[in-house]
Amino acid sequence: MADSPVFECVCEVLERSSSLDRLESRGTVRLALKQAGLEARSVSASQMKVVLEKVLPEELASRGVDDVDALLGETVSALATVESGVQHDSPESVFARLGG
C-alpha cells in the first residue's frame, strides 16, 4: 500500500527545506509516526499535526536540523493544502499518471 499524501507532503517539505536528504527525511518522519503509534500509509492531516507538535521537533533537533520551529511552521502550512484537497503534484507523478 502507498504512503498517505500527508506523509509525502511532510517528507517533501523536510527534504526541500532542511539539511536532510530524501532517505533521512522519510526515515525521520517514519520514526516519529512509529513513536506516536501511527503508520505512514494511513496518517491523517490532523494526526500529523500532533506528531509535528509533539514528536518531530525532538527527532529533527537530534539530527542537527537548524531552525526547527520555522521548518515545522512551513510544514504545517503545506499540510493545509493537502487537508483542503489541493495537492501540487511533482513532475514525476504527473508523467507517471500520463504513462510516460
C-alpha positions as CSV (number, residue, x, y, z in Angstrom):
1,M,0.0,0.0,0.0
2,A,1.2,3.5,-0.8
3,D,2.1,6.1,1.8
4,S,-0.5,8.8,2.5
5,P,-0.4,12.2,0.8
6,V,0.1,13.7,4.3
7,F,3.2,11.6,4.8
8,E,4.5,12.5,1.4
9,C,3.9,16.2,1.9
10,V,5.8,16.3,5.2
11,C,8.7,14.4,3.8
12,E,8.9,16.7,0.7
13,V,9.0,19.8,2.9
14,L,11.7,18.4,5.1
15,E,13.8,17.3,2.2
16,R,13.4,20.6,0.4
17,S,13.8,22.9,3.4
18,S,16.3,21.2,5.7
19,S,19.7,19.5,5.5
20,L,18.1,16.1,5.4
21,D,18.1,14.1,2.2
22,R,15.2,12.1,0.9
23,L,16.0,8.9,2.8
24,E,16.7,10.8,6.0
25,S,13.5,12.8,5.8
26,R,11.4,9.8,5.2
27,G,13.1,7.8,7.9
28,T,12.8,10.6,10.5
29,V,9.1,11.0,9.8
30,R,8.5,7.2,9.9
31,L,10.3,7.1,13.3
32,A,8.2,9.9,14.7
33,L,5.0,8.3,13.4
34,K,6.0,5.0,15.0
35,Q,6.5,6.7,18.3
36,A,3.0,8.1,18.1
37,G,1.6,4.7,17.1
38,L,0.7,5.7,13.6
39,E,1.6,4.5,10.1
40,A,2.8,6.4,7.0
41,R,0.2,4.8,4.8
42,S,-2.8,5.9,6.8
43,V,-1.8,9.1,8.8
44,S,-4.3,11.9,8.5
45,A,-3.5,15.6,8.5
46,S,-4.9,16.1,12.0
47,Q,-2.8,13.2,13.3
48,M,0.3,14.5,11.6
49,K,-0.2,17.9,13.1
50,V,0.0,16.4,16.6
51,V,3.2,14.5,15.5
52,L,4.7,17.7,14.2
53,E,4.0,19.4,17.5
54,K,4.8,16.7,20.0
55,V,7.3,14.2,18.4
56,L,9.0,15.6,15.3
57,P,10.8,18.6,16.9
58,E,12.9,16.3,19.1
59,E,13.7,14.0,16.2
60,L,14.8,16.9,14.0
61,A,16.9,18.5,16.7
62,S,18.6,15.2,17.4
63,R,19.6,15.2,13.7
64,G,21.1,18.7,13.9
65,V,18.4,20.3,11.8
66,D,18.6,24.1,12.0
67,D,15.6,26.4,12.9
68,V,13.2,23.5,13.7
69,D,10.3,25.9,14.6
70,A,10.4,27.7,11.2
71,L,10.6,24.3,9.4
72,L,7.6,22.9,11.3
73,G,5.7,26.1,10.6
74,E,6.3,25.7,6.9
75,T,5.3,22.0,7.1
76,V,2.0,22.9,8.8
77,S,1.3,25.4,6.1
78,A,2.0,22.7,3.4
79,L,-0.3,20.3,5.2
80,A,-3.2,22.8,4.9
81,T,-3.1,22.3,1.1
82,V,-3.3,18.5,1.5
83,E,-6.0,18.9,4.0
84,S,-8.1,21.1,1.7
85,G,-7.6,18.6,-1.1
86,V,-5.4,20.8,-3.2
87,Q,-2.2,18.9,-3.9
88,H,0.7,20.0,-6.0
89,D,2.0,17.1,-8.0
90,S,5.6,16.7,-8.7
91,P,6.5,16.5,-12.4
92,E,7.4,12.8,-11.9
93,S,4.0,11.9,-10.6
94,V,2.2,13.8,-13.4
95,F,4.3,11.9,-16.0
96,A,3.7,8.6,-14.2
97,R,-0.1,9.1,-14.4
98,L,0.3,10.0,-18.1
99,G,2.2,6.8,-18.7
100,G,5.3,8.5,-19.9
